[in-house]
Amino acid sequence: MIKGLAITPPVIGRISIGKVVEKQGKRLPEKDDQFTITSQVQNRDGWVNHPLDEALRKSSGSDKLRSIPIRFLFNEPDLNLRAEYSMFDRQSGRPLCVGNGETCKRYTATGMQTLPCPSPEGCDLAKGGACKPYGRLNVMIGDAEEMGTFIFRTTGFNSIRTLAARLSYYQAASGNLLACLPLELRLRGKSTTLSHRSAIYYVDITVREGLTIEEAFAQARQLNERRQSGGYEQAALDVVAREGLNNGAFEDSEEERPEVIEEFFTEGETDTAGSVTRTCIEEKVGLREKLNAKVANVDA
């Protein structure tokens, strides 16, 4: 295994509740009131939708995709949801500091160091909204047994707190069968004083529609028994996953930096560094348009 490289769950697509739209000649982040499932491919119009997006909309009978049937790959909640305080370079999107409120890993003039993490409110380096909670949730959509996941990235405190609580509760209540539970991602809305009474949206986890929690637990036990009889080693999978994640200081790769910056603010929640984000998005889109123009000239 390459040292210093975080080995993350395989990703075959993205889940978002926001998008980037063009306004007055600029590409700006905008919140949405539904999920969008995309592939990892972009074209001139943005991210290409994954075939599951259309399939789930048809099966739900609604144009608005507000729930997604999922399973988790791991029994350990913090393997499915990695949440931490993160600070990125405002120009390049390069991660500079990642912490959990106790300790952090930070790039310094003398290299990578492990330092105390007082949380953004008590950190001089984090002033001005440079550091914020950052969560990455990996899920498998539907009942597929293969290990490809879809990633949902968020800096929304409501989503991170709710997801962390649900994962821990379902793991405990099911007897450590989180990876076998038939669950779904559900979009919820709320209004707060900070949102000026307008709706903000966050992500929750529930048992699948039509099932009681007792029925979901019974299905989880049955699936666990089938997996064990077939030689599926869930505990070993969790151990290997943790070792892979711990192999690197930062999870996001250099190739993912533009996508991370773009997705950081597409949820539409309050952010003090929005102008910097818009600049990053505009620079990214401008580069993409230049490349597309070159390709068009060559084709001509």
Secondary structure as GFF3:
##gff-version 3
##sequence-region A 1 300
A	DSSP	beta_strand	11	23	.	.	.	ID=ss1
A	DSSP	beta_strand	26	43	.	.	.	ID=ss2
A	DSSP	beta_strand	46	49	.	.	.	ID=ss3
A	DSSP	alpha_helix	51	60	.	.	.	ID=ss4
A	DSSP	beta_strand	67	71	.	.	.	ID=ss5
A	DSSP	alpha_helix	77	80	.	.	.	ID=ss6
A	DSSP	beta_strand	81	88	.	.	.	ID=ss7
A	DSSP	beta_strand	95	99	.	.	.	ID=ss8
A	DSSP	beta_strand	103	108	.	.	.	ID=ss9
A	DSSP	beta_strand	111	116	.	.	.	ID=ss10
A	DSSP	three_ten_helix	120	122	.	.	.	ID=ss11
A	DSSP	three_ten_helix	124	126	.	.	.	ID=ss12
A	DSSP	beta_strand	131	141	.	.	.	ID=ss13
A	DSSP	beta_strand	149	154	.	.	.	ID=ss14
A	DSSP	alpha_helix	157	173	.	.	.	ID=ss15
A	DSSP	three_ten_helix	178	180	.	.	.	ID=ss16
A	DSSP	beta_strand	183	191	.	.	.	ID=ss17
A	DSSP	beta_strand	199	207	.	.	.	ID=ss18
A	DSSP	alpha_helix	213	229	.	.	.	ID=ss19
A	DSSP	alpha_helix	234	245	.	.	.	ID=ss20
A	DSSP	three_ten_helix	254	256	.	.	.	ID=ss21
A	DSSP	alpha_helix	257	264	.	.	.	ID=ss22
A	DSSP	alpha_helix	274	299	.	.	.	ID=ss23
###
